[in-house]
């Protein structure tokens, strides 16, 4: 068995691409637009997985955008996506600077949660050992659901 991808339905493709690529740092691997089916599939990979995603088409996140308006409920019932990051504080700061709420701040220097524009929980884990706890993260409280 081999992991291929995780599919997430998105309502606003521009907002989702800004979140996943510009703020979270994923890279677009490939895209498929279906005029007949009226949908787009955009496959994204973490920078460390990009070369393998291009050559083997895995591991990726598939954003599915239906051109006709649809309502999606839940979001939280999906669970979450998890990414290892080189500096959890810098990653959270970049997301905050981009207008993203840090739902569970990295008070422990190890783990944080944010939510995508479609309310998908994203877990960020410090690669390797946890960083030393520091402000302002140490004093931040949880916000909303994660």
DANOR-V789459 format. One record per run of one state. SS is the DSSP state (A for helix, B for strand, O for the rest). FROM is the first residue (numbers start at 1). LEN is the number of residues. If there is no record, write none. Layout:
ss & from & len
SS & FROM & LEN
SS & FROM & LEN
This chain:
ss & from & len
O & 1 & 4
B & 5 & 6
O & 11 & 2
A & 13 & 11
O & 24 & 3
B & 27 & 8
O & 35 & 4
B & 39 & 7
O & 46 & 1
A & 47 & 10
O & 57 & 3
B & 60 & 7
O & 67 & 9
A & 76 & 3
O & 79 & 1
B & 80 & 6
O & 86 & 2
A & 88 & 10
O & 98 & 4
B & 102 & 3
O & 105 & 6
B & 111 & 5
O & 116 & 5
B & 121 & 6
O & 127 & 10
A & 137 & 3
O & 140 & 7
